């Protein structure tokens, strides 16, 4: 039996209006509440939730056992009674206890941060945004610059390639021996993350993608004054407190530097969840 999808986008950042445009263009009659630059189609958050069975939520939609959107909040305990049949919540991070409680009551929570396709697309956009920030903050061209990329995960891979394609001399820090072997075979400079035998003074920029300490206070003393420090990892980041005032924060770059593409990526994540539920549109 076909099920009508009562879909809403609630809150979000600069990516979310473009996710709405994409979803509507693809045929999903999605409505908005609390979305930047979009007209509210409900009088309150509670009204938007009533009967909804598909929600696109912000990165961290729950605060202290409340679904908190746009200055309003609804207790998590009310959601199973407010939402429609077989509801799916698509968002970033869900508190473990809240998610477990909702799942037990038939409310499915799906994190787009656990979808590999979304993470890859997001990493590519983040890497491009990082190049933009480097171009803006460096006092020289990327071509010919010596740049250290710390971490060889999704973002690190895309970023190292983009920088090298622009003519930078790229060194990559990686912890796993297999990654360092791969990097050497690909022609990159290689160091073990956290260990810099030649020091850090030679670099024109250092970009961190690792959510953990990668540079000690002692190592930080050897970084040149003109070196641009770009932080892409989530808190607490990888640079020591001594460098805090110098660090350029590049978190949540997709929504800042490429909101259209980032919004389309979110829309793709929603469709993946919708198709996974087996629903069809009427």
Steps between C-alpha positions, in 0.01 A plus 500: 500500500635838408561745781477875465816667625438791735849649479652802671836675521546655842770757575850459363757731344576642155489153343144426595312738265682340210415156629136610496526624140662175390248277679207692360652490155532125534132469581492489880233742633709608795409789728711728719509638849790700642707462183717804420361719221196274458140580594362309798214272402383436855417728791726313739748215525236280660262560210772408249566176687136395516447209263845531340670177401821633343711777654829649388657642816812707577840360592419485874121526534461378860598691812429378852226254397336761278471529125621861476443690176496875435461601862216257567513159660287188526579226755638185342243302698219658298638415156355147469155647566535802273660341195324304229524135402847339480688829546861549393723771642799587285765710674863525600566384856237346725559458875544128562234467768248714314553305179463165676181613675346628176598189304327281758182697439507473123675828417796423273803729534740506204824696507626629168843498668488119479428488128823438312378657175402819681830511689698468179304776326529718809875438522549612141310825565691555825833456323405756238394743772833445675684598181290816490599590858867436429488724194336769710738485796836415345724785393627299204357273232412139569718408203848445637387518863606236751185371667461238770169312513451313826277194466430278203132429539233603250570874525876460513500291184295747300689801634848360433403425141345842439801681643745297296297563186540873572877461513559483876774288654281283720610302802242279670504381859350155554509259794448168320805343333282388209391859440857628510604234250215598269593868530863431412391300197279790394793740523406702806732609775419286804529529876347308786232719657639649820862437403681761291874419490580799277281732705213717379681821410509428126124501443299789361177342624394216728151354467364267766222248440558287814270551804781455750841636600738492204744778595652545845574832662872443448451419131278809463794723596673402176216609270580811295315822577359525147378140490121475459336255741166363382282284724247272329451245778222510756571623852742497670700496173866416470688824567622579854357785706813707439397539136131569558510865391673411173274214394253555216186301582362313201236284663165450322652631178250350252216715628718812488695473175272281286147501644337400171709186455487424872121530493479263205712252696254521789212440261672188370536379859126550557413304186725217615306481825164526326581226250631287782162525666331376185257787480370633171337832426135538408 
